[in-house]
Amino acid sequence: MEKNNVIYSTRINDDFTNGRELLKNLKNNVTIFGSARTKQTNLYAMKAQKLAYLLAKEGINIITGGGDGIMQAANRGAFKAPVGESVGLSIDLPFEQSVNPYTTKQLTFNYFFSRKYMLVKYSKACVIFPGGYGTLDELFEVVTLTQTGKMRDGFRVYLVGSEFWQDLMKFIENTLVNEKMIDPGDLDIIKVIDDIEVIKEEILKI
């Protein structure tokens, strides 16, 4: 048991140390989340690629989970831009590719919790496209960190895909707020929007 604890502690330390070393000099970052299962021809994947390109062209580094789907699309967009870095922070999974080929900087993590933290620690905004359990986990992680004041001042959270997110937002507004599980002002943490040009312009002002 003690040996296992030492191994876990070492791996956790490696995650945070290596993550900080990779990201510490990247000062202008945006994180993009979304499904690993989305095809590159999907509307949301194409939007993710375009948004990442537009931001990276302005010198903003794009950070993703480094996998397929939306993540690959975003990395591809950033990879095509002349200035911004395309960063992939991946994790080994048996059913998904570890790192897509469109990253200029990459790191593979041992644990989800350390990876999630590093995905947003150095970013000024987070853009979340449609996804499954992993994307929802990342969404609520970053919303909770923002709600509790653990993110940098002015940090923004965008949800792209109003039709996809509408039922979740109704639950948050009609149940969580009405049951006083969150404050009405907590709704302002999230902005649901489909216009990536507006997202780009708002992020450039942060």
C-alpha positions as CSV (number, residue, x, y, z in Angstrom):
1,M,0.0,0.0,0.0
2,E,2.8,2.4,0.9
3,K,4.6,1.7,-2.3
4,N,1.4,2.4,-4.3
5,N,0.9,5.7,-2.4
6,V,4.4,6.7,-3.4
7,I,3.8,5.9,-7.0
8,Y,0.5,7.8,-7.0
9,S,2.2,10.8,-5.3
10,T,5.0,10.8,-7.9
11,R,2.6,10.6,-10.8
12,I,0.5,13.4,-9.4
13,N,3.5,15.6,-8.9
14,D,4.7,14.8,-12.4
15,D,1.4,15.9,-13.9
16,F,1.5,19.3,-12.2
17,T,5.2,19.9,-12.6
18,N,5.3,19.0,-16.3
19,G,2.1,20.9,-16.9
20,R,3.4,24.1,-15.3
21,E,6.7,23.7,-17.2
22,L,4.9,23.4,-20.6
23,L,2.4,26.2,-20.0
24,K,4.2,28.8,-17.8
25,N,5.5,30.9,-20.6
26,L,2.2,30.9,-22.6
27,K,0.5,34.1,-21.5
28,N,-2.4,34.5,-23.9
29,N,-4.5,31.3,-23.9
30,V,-8.0,30.0,-24.6
31,T,-9.2,26.5,-23.9
32,I,-11.6,24.7,-26.2
33,F,-13.6,21.7,-25.0
34,G,-15.9,19.3,-26.9
35,S,-16.6,15.7,-27.9
36,A,-13.8,13.4,-29.0
37,R,-16.4,11.5,-31.1
38,T,-17.5,14.3,-33.4
39,K,-16.6,13.9,-37.1
40,Q,-14.5,16.6,-38.7
41,T,-17.3,17.3,-41.2
42,N,-19.7,18.1,-38.3
43,L,-20.9,21.7,-38.1
44,Y,-19.6,22.1,-34.6
45,A,-16.2,20.7,-35.5
46,M,-16.0,23.1,-38.4
47,K,-16.9,26.0,-36.1
48,A,-14.3,24.9,-33.6
49,Q,-11.7,24.8,-36.3
50,K,-12.6,28.3,-37.6
51,L,-12.7,29.8,-34.1
52,A,-9.4,28.4,-33.2
53,Y,-7.8,29.7,-36.4
54,L,-9.3,33.2,-35.9
55,L,-8.0,33.3,-32.3
56,A,-4.6,31.8,-33.1
57,K,-4.1,34.2,-36.0
58,E,-4.4,37.0,-33.4
59,G,-1.6,35.4,-31.3
60,I,-3.9,33.5,-28.9
61,N,-2.7,30.0,-28.0
62,I,-5.3,27.3,-28.2
63,I,-5.4,24.6,-25.5
64,T,-7.4,21.4,-25.9
65,G,-7.5,17.9,-24.5
66,G,-5.5,16.8,-27.5
67,G,-7.8,14.1,-28.7
68,D,-10.0,13.6,-31.7
69,G,-13.3,15.2,-32.7
70,I,-13.8,18.8,-31.5
71,M,-10.3,18.8,-29.9
72,Q,-8.7,17.8,-33.2
73,A,-10.7,20.4,-35.1
74,A,-9.6,23.2,-32.7
75,N,-6.0,22.1,-32.8
76,R,-6.1,21.9,-36.6
77,G,-7.4,25.4,-36.8
78,A,-4.7,26.7,-34.5
79,F,-2.0,24.7,-36.3
80,K,-2.8,26.4,-39.5
81,A,-2.4,29.9,-38.0
82,P,1.0,31.6,-38.3
83,V,1.5,32.7,-34.7
84,G,-0.5,31.0,-31.9
85,E,0.5,27.7,-30.4
86,S,-1.7,24.6,-30.7
87,V,-1.5,22.8,-27.3
88,G,-2.8,19.3,-26.6
89,L,-3.1,18.1,-23.0
90,S,-4.1,14.5,-23.4
91,I,-4.6,11.4,-21.3
92,D,-4.2,7.7,-22.2
93,L,-7.6,6.1,-22.9
94,P,-8.2,2.6,-24.3
95,F,-10.8,3.8,-26.8
96,E,-9.6,7.2,-27.9
97,Q,-6.4,8.4,-29.7
98,S,-4.0,9.9,-27.2
99,V,-2.7,12.9,-29.1
100,N,-4.0,14.3,-32.4
101,P,-1.3,15.3,-35.0
102,Y,-2.1,19.1,-35.0
103,T,-0.3,20.1,-31.8
104,T,2.8,22.2,-31.5
105,K,3.1,21.5,-27.8
106,Q,1.7,18.4,-26.1
107,L,1.7,16.5,-22.8
108,T,0.1,13.3,-21.7
109,F,-1.3,13.3,-18.1
110,N,-1.7,10.4,-15.7
111,Y,-4.9,11.6,-14.0
112,F,-8.1,13.4,-15.1
113,F,-8.2,15.9,-12.2
114,S,-4.7,17.2,-12.8
115,R,-5.3,17.4,-16.5
116,K,-8.6,19.3,-16.0
117,Y,-6.9,21.8,-13.8
118,M,-4.1,22.5,-16.2
119,L,-6.4,22.8,-19.1
120,V,-7.9,26.0,-17.7
121,K,-5.3,27.2,-15.2
122,Y,-3.5,29.5,-17.6
123,S,-6.4,30.5,-19.8
124,K,-8.5,33.6,-19.9
125,A,-11.6,32.0,-21.5
126,C,-13.1,28.6,-22.2
127,V,-15.2,27.8,-25.2
128,I,-17.2,24.6,-24.8
129,F,-18.7,22.8,-27.8
130,P,-21.2,19.9,-27.6
131,G,-19.9,16.7,-26.0
132,G,-20.7,13.9,-23.7
133,Y,-19.8,13.0,-20.1
134,G,-16.3,14.3,-20.3
135,T,-17.3,17.6,-21.7
136,L,-20.0,18.0,-19.1
137,D,-17.5,17.2,-16.4
138,E,-15.2,19.9,-17.8
139,L,-18.0,22.4,-18.1
140,F,-19.1,22.1,-14.5
141,E,-15.5,22.0,-13.2
142,V,-14.7,25.3,-14.9
143,V,-18.1,26.9,-13.9
144,T,-17.5,25.9,-10.3
145,L,-14.0,27.3,-10.3
146,T,-15.3,30.5,-11.7
147,Q,-18.2,30.7,-9.3
148,T,-15.9,30.2,-6.3
149,G,-13.4,32.8,-7.5
150,K,-10.6,30.4,-8.4
151,M,-10.2,31.6,-12.0
152,R,-8.5,34.8,-13.1
153,D,-10.5,38.0,-13.1
154,G,-12.6,38.4,-16.2
155,F,-12.5,34.7,-17.1
156,R,-15.3,33.9,-19.6
157,V,-17.2,30.6,-20.3
158,Y,-18.9,30.3,-23.7
159,L,-21.2,27.4,-24.8
160,V,-21.5,27.1,-28.5
161,G,-24.6,25.3,-29.8
162,S,-27.7,26.9,-28.4
163,E,-29.9,24.0,-29.6
164,F,-27.7,21.4,-28.0
165,W,-27.4,23.2,-24.7
166,Q,-31.0,24.5,-24.3
167,D,-32.4,21.7,-22.1
168,L,-29.4,21.8,-19.8
169,M,-29.7,25.6,-19.5
170,K,-33.5,25.3,-18.7
171,F,-32.6,22.8,-15.9
172,I,-30.1,25.3,-14.5
173,E,-32.5,28.2,-14.7
174,N,-35.7,26.5,-13.8
175,T,-34.5,24.0,-11.2
176,L,-31.1,25.0,-9.7
177,V,-32.1,28.7,-9.4
178,N,-35.7,28.1,-8.3
179,E,-34.6,25.5,-5.7
180,K,-31.9,28.1,-4.5
181,M,-29.1,25.6,-5.3
182,I,-27.3,28.5,-7.1
183,D,-27.8,32.3,-7.1
184,P,-29.5,34.0,-10.1
185,G,-26.3,35.8,-10.7
186,D,-24.5,32.5,-11.2
187,L,-26.2,32.3,-14.6
188,D,-24.1,35.1,-15.8
189,I,-21.0,32.9,-15.6
190,I,-22.1,31.1,-18.8
191,K,-22.9,32.7,-22.1
192,V,-24.7,30.5,-24.7
193,I,-23.8,31.8,-28.2
194,D,-23.5,30.5,-31.7
195,D,-21.7,33.4,-33.4
196,I,-17.9,32.7,-33.2
197,E,-17.1,36.1,-34.6
198,V,-18.6,37.6,-31.5
199,I,-16.8,35.2,-29.3
200,K,-13.5,36.1,-31.0
201,E,-14.1,39.9,-30.6
202,E,-15.0,39.5,-26.9
203,I,-12.0,37.4,-26.1
204,L,-9.7,39.9,-27.8
205,K,-10.9,42.5,-25.4
206,I,-10.1,40.4,-22.3
